[in-house]
């Protein structure tokens, strides 16, 4: 059976039953005596013979099931069957009669006992070595050296597989990308271990007439840079280290109009200060500020903010407001240099050692931290060869820089490499150090800290109880917010939301900042569900959310008085949970209109874990503009689309779900009309079940085991960095069978970290 057909049948299952599934866990004591008999009675007539329906035959598998001779291939077939029986697709909802509920429940339990392997039999899923993606690389450097890599240049791009950017099979490393990583490693090392001479304060004086004027909105003259039409004068400087700097701007104005000149000082794109400038060209003034600046290359700019021009009347001169930048002086750092935390930790280990002893101890410490495992003699010798080959009278800091650079381009830093199991075994237990690395990159998207490395070395990851304690500590750490930042945003398909700009002519005021606020609402929300130990179902129906002033105004809610994201009760007319978040509603819309198809597909894929197959090539698109739709509504055009039997199999379900979102416009605001017509939020599934609005979807999803299974599957994919496969299905079934009916996100994290595919390395 093709993957597309499997997916199609899976999502058909979920929708045909009105998005409801039977909770088999509640009937775990039902005796498993009639699994094969149920299939004989209710399924085999359609799914046997030379042309079984859906090209899905149960005939041979059931024959062997009766003889207790089930094979691996049979288990795959029976797994699909039991899922459809549980979800209400088999027998089809339209068929009459239907099996009694108790008989269906007993059959489900019986068949699951045949298809869900014992924990020891589960085939461990493992992929190729996983390169650190951009987020993991940046977080790792942050936690190793407290250095922000963003200003150092763009990291190599990440491909996406199975919905996530940490899937090992798609994270390759091209030669040109490796060259870029070498450059970044050198820049990191220079900041991490600067020479003592480079930490002294500096004074940089920039003459205004040497500054670059942007956009041809000014001119250089003998007393500085003259700016008009909101021009900008800028210069590049190289700062020795991160610290607090004094910046003095020598500025003046050609005053005109009712207001004095206003100017701003920027570092890069960040505004440091805004000045009101009443001084004139013949008597410039100075403005001094003290601000923290990072080490390395910086662009310092002075901008003219309030251009004014008025043509003179009756021979009077024109009124023309302009600005003058005479120069900028940068002094600092003003604060005394302190060794960074990583260096203080290293110096504590090194103690009073000197010479080769100090170099050996430093090498071992750096290897342990950067390569995420104990150092070996071969590692140490490699670093010595690198430092010795340069044949320079390096200082201790120079040796550290060389070792850091070499280790940051080492394959075992850039990739998470685990030894393959021997040929005699199918899988092996991870070493404590390997397990610590998996835990840290799953929960923190970063390297193990000293406490976790200590746990690995001292046997604190050996028992289930010990591991649970460690995972609880990790979840309590602020770094676990990466599960919201990296997992949740990709699971909900909102990670790149700030790049998805709605049509500005229809939706003025929707800018990148507001889109970031939308994304932050979902991040803060997911993080709260995780940290507060709330049931995972809270993701769908919470009575609270998070907004800042911009987002509250967008929603038409009361404006919070506190800066940043604020926890607030949900508007009852919107309802709670991610289904009503503007992030999701915007991400699943077109730039000019809503898309019931995209929103329905999103529910099937992200929320129910049963994505439909892609549309066939050449499928016609519905026009975005109402004027191009021949007077027909979106609902009417989709009805015509569904008249094609090839389209109806998918769209009947997707569209019905998508219509429930129609009360929300393409940027997530409530609306009462669409193209001048009253909003209709009803959708009818093939079973005849009617969904009305998001409340209808929430009601059906809230206690639907398919939601928890989808969440487990997506989180498992993210945790192990491998796309789901047949073996993964066994493991997901096992995990879901052993979770409570209302697990917390922490419960799911614990279950995954105890799973065979997380704690073991399988043959690749």
C-alpha positions in Angstrom: 0.0 0.0 0.0 1.4 3.4 -0.9 2.3 5.9 1.8 -0.2 8.4 0.3 -3.0 5.8 0.5 -2.1 5.0 4.1 -2.2 8.6 5.0 -5.5 9.1 3.2 -7.1 6.2 5.0 -5.7 7.4 8.3 -7.2 10.8 8.1 -10.4 9.5 6.6 -10.7 7.5 9.7 -10.4 10.4 12.0 -12.9 12.6 10.2 -15.5 10.0 9.2 -16.2 9.4 12.9 -16.8 13.0 13.6 -13.2 13.4 14.7 -13.9 11.1 17.6 -12.0 8.0 18.7 -13.0 5.2 21.1 -11.0 5.3 24.4 -9.8 1.8 24.5 -7.6 2.4 27.6 -10.8 2.5 29.7 -11.6 -1.1 28.7 -8.2 -2.6 29.3 -9.7 -5.6 31.2 -11.9 -6.8 28.3 -10.9 -10.4 27.4 -9.1 -10.7 24.1 -11.0 -13.7 22.6 -12.6 -12.4 19.4 -10.2 -10.2 17.4 -10.1 -12.5 14.3 -13.8 -13.3 14.6 -14.6 -9.6 14.5 -12.7 -9.1 11.2 -14.4 -12.2 9.8 -17.8 -10.8 10.6 -17.4 -7.1 9.8 -14.4 -6.6 7.6 -13.3 -9.6 5.5 -16.0 -9.4 2.9 -14.7 -6.1 1.6 -11.0 -6.7 2.3 -10.3 -10.0 0.7 -10.1 -11.6 -2.7 -8.4 -10.4 -5.9 -9.6 -6.8 -5.7 -9.9 -5.8 -2.0 -11.4 -2.4 -1.3 -8.7 0.2 -0.9 -6.2 -2.4 -2.1 -6.1 -3.4 1.5 -6.4 -7.2 2.1 -6.8 -8.7 5.5 -7.3 -12.3 4.3 -3.9 -13.8 4.8 -3.2 -11.9 8.0 -6.4 -13.0 9.6 -5.8 -16.6 8.6 -2.4 -16.6 10.3 -3.9 -14.7 13.3 -6.3 -17.6 13.9 -3.3 -20.0 14.0 -1.2 -17.6 16.3 1.4 -17.4 13.4 1.3 -13.6 13.0 4.4 -12.2 11.1 5.9 -8.7 11.0 4.1 -8.0 7.8 0.8 -9.2 9.3 1.3 -6.9 12.3 1.7 -3.9 10.0 -1.6 -4.8 8.3 -3.4 -5.5 11.6 -2.1 -2.2 13.1 -3.8 -0.3 10.3 -7.0 -2.3 10.7 -7.3 -1.8 14.4 -6.7 1.9 14.1 -9.6 2.2 11.6 -11.8 0.0 13.8 -11.0 2.2 16.8 -11.6 5.4 14.9 -14.9 4.2 13.5 -14.0 3.9 9.8 -14.4 0.1 9.8 -17.1 -0.9 9.2 -17.9 2.3 7.3 -20.2 4.6 9.2 -22.8 4.5 6.5 -23.1 0.7 6.6 -26.0 -1.0 8.4 -25.9 -2.8 10.7 -23.0 -1.7 12.9 -21.2 -3.9 15.4 -22.3 -3.5 19.1 -20.1 -1.2 21.1 -18.9 -3.9 23.5 -18.0 -6.2 20.6 -16.0 -3.5 18.9 -14.2 -2.6 22.1 -13.2 -6.2 22.8 -11.9 -6.6 19.3 -9.8 -3.5 19.5 -8.3 -4.7 22.8 -7.6 -8.2 21.3 -6.1 -6.9 18.1 -3.9 -4.4 19.9 -2.5 -7.1 22.1 -1.3 -8.7 18.9 0.1 -5.7 17.1 1.8 -3.8 20.0 5.1 -5.4 20.7 6.5 -6.1 24.1 8.8 -3.2 25.0 11.8 -5.5 24.6 10.8 -6.4 21.0 10.4 -2.9 19.7 12.8 -2.1 16.9 14.8 0.9 17.8 14.6 3.8 15.3 17.9 5.6 14.7 19.1 7.8 11.9 22.4 9.2 10.7 24.6 11.5 12.8 22.8 14.7 13.4 24.5 18.0 12.6 23.7 20.8 15.0 21.2 23.0 13.4 21.4 26.8 13.6 19.4 27.1 16.8 21.3 24.3 18.5 24.7 25.8 17.4 23.8 29.2 18.7 22.4 27.9 22.0 25.5 25.7 22.5 27.9 28.6 21.9 25.8 30.8 24.3 26.0 28.2 27.0 29.7 27.4 26.5 31.1 30.9 26.2 28.2 33.4 26.8 28.7 34.6 23.2 25.9 35.6 20.8 26.8 34.2 17.4 24.1 36.2 15.5 26.4 39.3 14.9 29.2 37.0 13.7 27.4 36.2 10.4 24.8 33.8 9.0 25.1 30.1 10.0 24.6 27.4 7.3 20.9 27.0 6.4 18.9 24.0 7.7 16.6 21.8 5.6 13.4 20.6 7.1 12.3 16.9 7.2 9.1 15.5 8.8 8.2 19.1 9.8 11.3 19.8 11.9 14.7 21.3 11.3 16.6 18.8 13.5 16.1 15.6 11.4 19.5 14.0 10.9 18.8 12.7 7.4 18.4 16.3 5.9 21.1 18.1 7.9 24.0 17.9 5.5 27.1 20.1 5.5 28.4 21.5 2.2 32.1 22.5 1.8 31.2 26.2 1.5 29.1 25.9 4.7 32.1 24.3 6.5 34.3 27.2 5.4 31.8 29.6 6.9 31.8 27.6 10.2 35.6 27.9 10.3 35.3 31.7 10.1 32.7 31.8 12.8 34.8 29.5 15.0 37.7 31.9 14.7 35.5 34.8 15.7 34.1 32.9 18.7 37.6 32.0 19.9 38.7 35.6 19.6 35.9 36.8 21.8 36.1 33.9 24.2 39.9 34.3 24.9 41.1 37.8 24.1 44.6 38.9 24.7 45.1 40.9 27.8 46.2 43.9 25.7 42.9 43.9 23.8 40.8 44.2 26.9 42.1 47.7 27.7 39.8 50.7 27.1 40.0 52.5 23.7 39.0 55.9 22.4 37.7 56.0 18.8 37.1 59.4 17.3 35.1 59.6 14.1 35.0 62.8 12.1 31.5 63.5 10.6 32.8 64.2 7.2 34.4 60.7 7.1 31.0 59.0 7.8 29.0 57.3 5.0 25.7 59.1 4.1 23.0 56.7 3.1 20.3 57.0 0.4 21.9 60.2 -1.0 20.0 62.1 1.6 22.8 64.4 2.6 26.2 65.7 1.7 29.7 65.9 3.3 31.1 69.3 4.0 34.0 70.7 6.0 32.2 70.7 9.4 30.6 67.3 9.1 27.8 65.3 7.5 24.8 67.4 6.5 21.6 65.4 6.5 18.2 66.1 4.9 15.1 64.1 4.1 15.6 61.9 7.2 19.1 60.9 6.1 21.6 58.8 8.0 25.3 59.1 8.6 27.1 55.9 9.7 30.5 54.4 10.3 31.9 50.9 11.2 34.0 50.4 14.3 35.7 47.4 15.9 35.2 47.2 19.7 37.8 45.2 21.7 35.3 43.4 24.0 31.8 43.4 25.3 31.1 46.0 27.9 29.8 49.5 28.7 30.8 52.3 26.4 30.4 56.1 26.4 29.3 57.5 23.0 29.4 61.3 22.5 27.6 62.7 19.5 28.6 66.2 18.3 25.5 67.4 16.5 23.6 70.6 15.4 20.6 71.6 13.4 19.4 74.0 10.7 16.3 75.0 12.6 13.0 75.6 10.7 9.3 75.1 11.4 7.6 74.7 14.7 9.8 72.0 16.2 13.5 71.7 16.8 15.6 69.1 15.0 15.3 65.5 16.3 18.1 62.9 15.8 18.7 59.3 16.9 21.8 57.3 17.7 21.8 53.6 16.6 24.0 50.6 16.9 23.1 48.4 14.0 19.3 48.5 13.9 18.9 49.1 17.7 18.1 52.6 18.7 20.3 53.7 21.6 18.9 57.2 22.1 16.9 60.0 20.6 17.9 63.7 21.0 16.1 67.0 20.6 18.7 69.3 19.1 18.2 73.0 19.5 21.8 73.9 18.7 22.7 75.6 15.4 25.4 74.9 12.9 27.7 77.7 14.2 27.5 76.3 17.8 27.1 72.5 17.8 26.3 70.7 21.0 27.2 67.3 22.5 25.1 64.4 23.7 26.8 61.7 25.8 25.2 58.3 26.7 26.5 55.2 28.3 25.3 51.9 26.8 26.3 48.2 26.7 27.8 47.1 23.4 29.1 43.8 22.2 32.6 43.1 21.1 33.6 43.0 17.4 32.4 44.9 14.3 29.6 47.4 14.9 27.8 50.0 12.7 27.2 53.2 14.6 24.7 55.6 12.9 23.2 59.0 13.5 19.8 59.7 11.8 17.8 62.8 11.1 14.2 62.1 12.2 11.9 65.1 11.4 12.6 66.6 8.0 10.7 69.9 7.3 10.5 72.1 4.2 8.2 75.0 3.4 8.6 77.2 0.3 8.9 80.9 1.1 6.2 83.2 0.0 6.5 86.6 -1.7 10.3 86.6 -1.9 10.9 85.2 1.6 13.5 82.4 2.0 12.4 78.8 2.1 12.0 77.2 5.5 14.3 74.1 5.5 15.1 72.0 8.5 18.3 69.9 8.3 20.7 68.2 10.6 24.5 68.2 11.0 26.7 65.4 12.4 30.1 66.9 13.3 31.4 63.6 14.7 31.1 60.7 17.1 33.5 59.6 19.9 33.3 56.1 21.5 35.2 55.4 24.7 35.4 52.2 26.6 34.8 49.7 27.9 34.1 51.7 31.0 33.8 48.6 33.2 36.9 46.7 34.4 37.6 43.5 32.5 36.5 40.3 34.2 37.3 36.8 33.1 34.1 35.2 31.6 32.4 32.5 33.6 33.8 29.7 31.4 37.3 30.9 31.9 36.9 31.2 35.7 35.7 27.5 35.7 38.8 26.5 33.7 41.2 28.4 35.9 39.7 26.7 39.0 40.5 23.3 37.4 43.9 24.4 36.2 44.9 25.9 39.6 48.6 26.8 39.9 49.7 24.5 37.0 52.1 26.0 34.4 53.7 24.9 31.1 52.7 21.6 29.6 50.7 20.6 32.6 48.5 23.7 32.3 48.1 23.1 28.5 47.2 19.4 29.0 44.6 20.2 31.7 43.1 23.0 29.6 42.9 20.8 26.6 41.1 18.0 28.5 38.6 20.5 30.0 37.8 22.1 26.6 37.4 18.7 25.0 35.0 17.5 27.7 32.9 20.6 27.3 33.0 21.2 23.6 33.0 17.6 22.3 30.5 16.5 25.0 32.5 13.5 26.1 35.6 12.6 28.1 38.9 13.5 26.5 41.3 10.9 25.2 45.0 10.9 24.7 44.4 11.1 20.9 42.3 14.2 21.3 44.9 15.9 23.4 47.7 15.0 21.0 45.6 16.4 18.1 45.3 19.8 19.8 49.0 19.8 20.7 49.8 19.2 17.0 47.6 22.0 15.9 49.0 24.6 18.4 52.6 23.4 17.8 52.3 23.5 14.0 51.7 27.3 14.0 55.3 27.8 15.3 54.4 31.1 17.0 55.3 32.3 20.5 51.7 32.1 21.5 50.5 33.2 24.9 48.3 31.0 27.0 45.3 32.9 25.6 46.6 32.3 22.1 46.8 28.6 22.8 43.2 28.6 24.2 42.0 30.4 21.0 43.7 27.8 18.8 42.3 24.9 20.7 38.8 26.4 20.8 38.8 27.0 17.0 40.0 23.5 16.3 37.4 21.9 18.6 34.5 24.1 17.1 35.2 22.7 13.7 35.7 19.1 14.9 33.2 16.6 13.5 32.2 15.5 17.0 31.2 19.1 17.8 29.4 19.9 14.6 27.7 16.5 14.6 26.2 14.3 17.3 28.0 11.1 16.5 27.1 7.8 18.3 28.9 4.5 17.7 26.9 2.0 15.7 25.9 -1.3 17.6 28.0 -4.3 16.7 26.8 -6.7 14.0 25.7 -9.2 16.6 23.0 -7.0 18.2 20.2 -4.9 16.8 20.6 -2.1 19.3 22.8 -1.0 22.2 22.2 1.1 25.3 23.6 4.6 25.0 26.5 5.5 27.3 25.6 7.9 30.1 27.4 10.7 28.2 25.5 10.0 25.0 22.2 9.9 26.9 23.0 13.2 28.6 23.6 14.8 25.1 20.3 13.4 23.8 18.5 14.8 26.9 20.1 18.2 26.6 19.4 18.7 22.9 15.8 17.4 23.3 14.8 19.6 26.2 17.2 22.5 25.9 18.3 22.5 22.3 21.8 22.9 23.7 24.7 21.1 25.2 24.8 19.4 28.6 25.6 21.8 31.5 28.1 20.9 34.2 25.4 19.4 36.4 24.2 17.1 33.6 27.7 16.1 32.7 28.3 15.4 36.4 25.2 13.2 36.4 26.4 11.2 33.5 29.8 10.7 35.0 28.5 9.7 38.5 25.8 7.2 37.6 22.8 9.6 38.1 21.3 8.5 34.8 21.4 4.8 35.5 17.9 4.1 36.9 14.4 5.3 35.8 14.0 7.2 39.1 17.3 9.0 38.7 16.5 9.9 35.1 13.1 11.2 36.1 14.7 13.4 38.7 17.2 14.8 36.2 14.5 15.4 33.5 12.4 17.3 36.1 15.4 19.5 36.9 15.9 20.1 33.2 12.3 21.0 32.6 12.4 23.5 35.5 15.4 25.2 33.9 14.5 28.3 31.8 16.4 26.7 28.9 13.5 24.2 28.5 11.6 27.1 26.9 13.3 25.8 23.7 10.5 23.2 23.6 8.1 26.1 23.0 10.5 28.1 20.8 11.7 25.2 18.6 9.3 22.3 19.0 5.9 23.9 19.4 6.4 26.6 16.7 7.4 23.9 14.1 4.6 21.5 15.2 2.1 24.3 14.9 3.6 25.4 11.6 4.2 29.0 12.8 8.0 29.1 13.0 8.4 31.4 10.0 5.4 33.5 10.7 7.3 36.8 10.7 8.2 36.1 7.0 4.5 35.6 6.0 3.3 39.1 5.3 -0.5 39.5 4.6 -1.5 41.8 1.7 -0.8 45.3 3.1 -3.6 46.8 1.0 -6.2 44.7 2.7 -4.6 44.4 6.1 -2.7 47.6 6.8 -0.8 47.7 10.0 0.1 44.0 10.0 3.9 44.3 10.2 6.8 42.1 11.2 6.5 43.2 14.8 2.9 42.3 15.1 3.6 38.9 13.5 6.3 38.3 16.1 3.8 39.1 18.8 1.4 36.5 17.4 4.1 33.9 17.4 5.1 34.9 21.0 1.5 34.4 22.2 1.8 30.7 21.1 5.3 30.3 22.6 4.4 31.8 26.0 1.2 29.8 26.0 2.8 26.4 25.3 5.5 27.2 27.8 2.9 27.8 30.5 1.1 24.5 29.8 4.5 22.8 30.2 5.7 24.6 33.3 2.4 24.6 35.2 1.8 20.9 34.8 -1.5 21.3 32.9 -3.0 18.5 30.9 -1.9 18.5 27.3 -5.6 19.0 26.3 -5.2 22.6 27.7 -3.5 23.3 24.4 -6.9 23.1 22.8 -9.2 24.7 25.3 -7.4 26.9 27.8 -9.3 29.8 29.4 -6.2 32.1 29.3 -3.7 33.4 26.8 -0.9 35.9 26.4 -1.0 39.3 24.6 1.1 42.5 24.5 -0.4 45.9 23.7 -0.1 45.5 19.9 -1.8 42.0 19.9 -4.5 43.1 22.3 -5.4 46.0 20.1 -5.4 43.6 17.1 -7.8 41.3 18.9 -10.0 44.2 20.2 -9.2 43.3 23.8 -8.4 45.7 26.7 -4.8 47.0 26.3 -2.5 45.7 29.1 -0.6 48.4 31.0 2.5 46.3 31.5 5.2 46.1 28.7 5.6 42.7 27.0 3.5 39.6 27.0 0.8 39.6 29.6 -1.3 36.6 30.8 -5.0 37.5 30.3 -8.4 35.6 30.2 -9.6 34.6 26.8 -12.4 36.5 25.1 -15.3 34.1 25.3 -16.3 35.0 21.8 -12.9 33.9 20.5 -12.5 30.9 22.7 -9.2 29.5 24.0 -6.4 27.3 22.9 -4.1 27.4 19.8 -7.0 27.0 17.4 -7.9 30.6 18.1 -4.4 32.0 18.1 -3.7 34.6 15.4 -0.4 32.9 14.7 -2.1 29.7 13.5 -5.0 31.5 11.8 -2.6 33.7 9.8 -0.2 30.9 9.0 -3.0 28.8 7.5 -4.4 31.7 5.3 -3.5 33.1 2.0 -2.1 36.7 1.8 -5.5 38.0 0.7 -8.1 35.5 2.0 -8.7 32.7 4.4 -8.3 29.1 3.2 -10.6 26.5 4.6 -8.5 23.9 2.8 -5.3 25.0 4.5 -6.9 25.3 7.9 -8.6 21.9 7.6 -5.3 20.3 6.5 -3.6 21.9 9.4 -6.0 20.2 11.9 -5.5 16.9 10.2 -1.7 17.1 10.1 -0.7 18.9 13.2 -3.5 18.2 15.6 -4.6 14.7 14.5 -1.3 13.4 13.0 -3.0 12.2 9.9 -1.9 14.4 7.0 -3.8 14.0 3.7 -1.8 13.3 0.6 -0.6 16.2 -1.6 -3.0 17.3 -4.3 -2.3 15.8 -7.8 -0.4 17.9 -10.2 -2.4 20.4 -12.2 -5.1 20.8 -9.5 -6.9 24.2 -10.2 -6.5 26.9 -7.5 -9.4 29.0 -6.3 -8.9 32.7 -7.2 -7.8 34.8 -4.3 -9.8 37.9 -5.4 -13.6 37.9 -5.0 -13.9 39.7 -8.3 -12.4 36.7 -10.0 -14.8 34.1 -8.6 -17.7 34.8 -10.8 -19.9 36.0 -8.0 -19.6 32.7 -6.1 -18.5 32.3 -2.5 -15.6 30.2 -1.3 -18.1 27.7 0.0 -19.8 27.4 -3.4 -16.5 27.1 -5.3 -15.3 24.3 -2.9 -18.6 22.5 -3.4 -17.9 22.5 -7.2 -14.4 21.3 -6.5 -15.7 18.4 -4.4 -18.0 17.3 -7.2 -14.9 15.7 -8.7 -14.7 12.3 -7.1 -10.9 12.4 -7.1 -11.1 15.6 -5.1 -14.0 14.7 -2.8 -12.2 12.0 -1.0 -9.9 14.5 0.6 -11.9 17.8 0.4 -15.1 16.6 2.0 -13.3 16.3 5.3 -10.8 19.0 5.0 -13.3 21.6 3.9 -15.8 20.7 6.6 -13.1 21.3 9.3 -11.8 24.4 7.6 -15.3 26.0 7.4 -15.5 25.9 11.2 -12.7 28.6 11.2 -14.5 31.0 8.9 -15.5 33.4 11.7 -11.8 34.4 11.8 -10.3 36.5 9.0 -6.8 35.9 7.4 -5.0 37.6 10.3 -7.0 36.0 13.1 -9.6 38.7 13.9 -13.3 37.9 14.4 -15.6 38.8 11.5 -19.3 38.6 10.7 -19.1 38.7 6.9 -17.0 37.2 4.1 -17.1 38.9 0.8 -20.3 40.8 1.9 -22.1 37.6 3.0 -22.8 36.4 6.5 -20.2 34.0 7.8 -21.1 30.3 7.8 -19.2 28.1 10.2 -20.9 24.8 9.7 -19.3 21.8 8.0 -20.7 18.4 7.4 -18.4 15.3 7.6 -19.1 12.2 5.4 -20.7 10.5 8.4 -23.3 13.3 8.5 -21.8 14.7 11.7 -22.1 18.6 11.7 -19.3 20.7 13.1 -20.2 24.3 14.0 -17.4 26.8 14.7 -14.3 26.3 16.7 -16.4 25.2 19.7 -17.5 22.2 17.6 -13.9 21.3 16.8 -12.8 21.8 20.4 -15.6 19.6 21.7 -14.6 16.7 19.4 -10.9 17.1 19.9 -10.8 17.6 23.7 -11.0 14.0 24.7 -10.0 12.5 21.4 -7.0 10.0 21.9 -5.9 10.9 18.4 -4.8 14.3 19.6 -2.6 12.9 22.3 -1.2 10.3 19.9 -0.4 13.1 17.4 1.3 15.1 20.0 3.4 12.1 21.2 4.3 11.3 17.6 5.4 14.8 16.7 7.4 15.2 20.0 9.0 11.8 19.5 10.1 12.8 16.0 11.6 16.0 17.4 13.3 14.1 20.3 15.0 11.4 18.2 15.6 13.4 15.0 14.2 10.7 12.8 11.1 10.8 10.5 8.4 8.3 11.6 8.4 4.9 10.1 6.7 1.5 10.6 8.8 0.7 13.7 8.0 4.1 15.2 4.3 3.3 15.0 4.9 0.4 17.4 6.7 2.6 19.9 4.0 5.3 19.7 1.3 2.8 20.3 3.2 1.5 23.3 3.7 5.0 24.7 0.1 6.0 24.3 -1.2 2.7 25.8 0.8 3.5 29.0 -0.1 7.2 29.3 -3.0 8.4 31.4 -6.1 9.7 29.6 -5.1 13.3 30.4 -1.3 13.4 30.5 0.7 16.6 31.1 3.4 17.7 28.6 5.9 16.6 31.3 4.4 13.1 31.4 4.9 12.8 27.6 8.5 14.1 27.9 9.2 11.5 30.6 7.6 8.7 28.5 9.7 9.6 25.5 13.0 9.8 27.4 12.3 6.3 28.7 11.4 4.9 25.3 13.8 2.4 23.6 14.5 4.7 20.6 15.5 7.5 22.9 17.7 5.5 25.3 19.2 3.1 22.7 21.2 3.3 19.5 19.8 1.1 16.7 21.6 -0.1 13.6 21.4 2.5 10.9 
